[in-house]
Amino acid sequence: MRTGLSVTLEKVTFRYGETAFFLDAGFEPGAVTAVMGPSGSGKTTLLNLVAGFEDPGSGRVLIGGEDMAGRAPAERPVSMIFQENNLFGHLTVAMNVGLGRSPSLKLDMRDREAVTAAIARVGLAGKEKRLPRELSGGERQRVAIARVLVRERPVLLLDEPFAALGPALRADMLGLIGELHAERAMTVLFVTHHPEDARRIAQNVVFLSDGRVESSGKAADFFGNSAPRAFRDYVGGTSPAR
Amino acid sequence: MTTRSTAGAAPATPLPGLAALGFVGLVVGGAFAGLIAEGARDPQGAAAALDGYMLRVAGFTLFQAAASTVLSVVPAIAVARALSRHPRFFGRSLILKLFAVPLALPAIVAAMGILSLFGRAGWFAAAFSAMTGGTWPGIYGLSGILLAHVFFNLPLAARLFAEALETVPADQWRLSSQLGMRAGIVFRLIEWPVLRAALPGVAGLVFMLCVTSFTIVLTLGGGPAASTLEVAIYQALRFDFDPARAVVLTLAQVALTLIVVAFLVRIGANLSGDANLAVTNRRYMAASGSERVFDGFCIAAALLLVAGPMAAIVAAGLEADLWRLVREASFLRATATSLVLATASATLAAALAWSLTAAGRRLAGSASFVLVVPPIVIGAGWFVLLRTVADVFAIAPAMVVAVNAIMAMPFALRAIRPAHDAAAARHDRLCAALGIGGWNRLRLIDWPALRRPLATALTFAAALSLGDLGVIALFGSDTVKTLPYLLYERMGSYRTADAAGLALLLGAFCLLLILAADRLGRTEDT
């Protein structure tokens, strides 16, 4: 149950205001796929479609081969971490994590143990009673990761969760995500602007441009000499051949 | 005004600001001087006025305000929640606009609307008579006061709560739907914390408005059984001519407001969480069937409450012989008087606000205390002070202009200050470097930036003054009558059709001014 499920967008169309999206992409089960592309290219829209916050105009979203049409966000086998606002400001760390187990915070002994273990796993042991405003930005995102752990969903969507953090912190968080992925092998869709992030933990890359999948493939190829041209243009100065 | 330091610091010579503050101090201080002098002159009379009547009136003032607050604020939470849960349905923005109208409506016009529905000769009078098996006496007394206060304050509170709910970041709605929270949990974990943080401020504002409500109680109270301190002050001065009693009542009102304000400042402590910026305004929640029915009911009931009296004003007003009414000498005179007084008071309010703003943050802040002093109190003080040395009715215009200007000043400040501070932050260093100061700075730098906010402040202050029946109730006479005063006279003499026509005209007038102020304030280009 913890191992990843495949995620497929089958000829999905979607309109948001003036912008039209056509997304056709597959994500390998149990792998980390970096979703990259310029602003407005549809990265967040792609995650929203998978999470069920948006419904496709046409086409299908499949997770583990199952059509997700008509499934509410909570009924889908996914967890998502946003860039900000992942926590409820008036609830303690433990309660914020506990929400991943029970949306009404009715927790039994086992749930409580899982919450404590998850908080310890992300390195926040002893801070269970803190409020989000008493934590640093990096610690807040760790709480969100702990909630993902107790939810145990096979697909994890990361919408630039570390974009607001400094370089050292970001590296720490990437390390943590990498470790958790190694332990649990969930399917991860990771939206990021930083090629070095993608290079560090992603096995695959999906590159979006103008609401379409421009190219996709192995990360090794994207960061090697055979990188697609549009991707190389996008990455620009931070040359792939170091 | 030759040199200016950086933003926020006081300029070298805040002379206009000090003058403005002095003027406000003079008007308010003069009123208190009058009250204290009268109390000292007739201590026995003052002591005698501390009787059961005063306690009863004070008690009723608090009771009606508390009841009005509960009846306005609690349903407002349900209405705001319903509005925020359904971000897109036909007529939603219209409803929100409609909810803003009572704020712009003069209290006496609203009272007229409620009377055309539930008064002795109102539309529902026959039905109520049949239901109760007697003659419907009209909605006077506590029920009338409460209904009118709820009409004003429920939409206000609902809008404030809806605004608070909009501060919840979109990510949290997404999160709650991903975690599968039910409506009850969403309320407890997301909506209630935001609402609770807004509650003391909203309830306090409503309570304050109801404690100092004068016109509604005067027109709908219907007798000594339902009298508040402010109305009792008016009666003591205008009917019983008992200045000693008026002094005691006024001091009681001031003490009461001070206690309430102190209490509100204490409980109003804001629970500030981390600063979250909403990404989008979209909601990702589907309400269940029964929730939809409940939300729909809340919105419909609030709509009925707000739109009912307004529709009654329009319908009853159109039944009146408007064409004859607008040609009557009394109407024309009152309109001219109202326009002159409103213009003068709006100009004064804007000038006061501008002077205080230019003089710096601290001065402007300290001037806002006037919101706490009810106009009737100031009017009563001057009435008592001047009655021995002058004809109090002859100074009516000056009184109305001064007091209304001071009452509108905090609102004018609110319109002007953000623009002024933003301009100052941008321009102060540059002006200092280039040596632009004094009149040149005013003309070239400040005026273009402040033109629009000043116009907003002017129109808004004019609307407030135009619809006010406070000071003029004390000082009005056959020689000086404003439109609200004329309307009140017509209501008192049972010329209901004329009153309805006047109410429609006055209401439309004030509404147009507020709309203009709103538009001027909104299309500001920066």
Interface residues (C-beta under 8 A of the other chain):
Chain A: A51 G52 F53 A72 P73 A74 E75 R76 V78 S79 M80 F82 E84 N85 N86 F88 G89 H90 L91 L99 G100 P103 S104 L105 P132 R133
Chain B: P169 A170 D171 Q172 R174 L175 S176 S177 Q178 L179 G180 M181 R182 G184 I185 L189 I190 P193 L271 G273 D274 N276 L277 Y284 A286
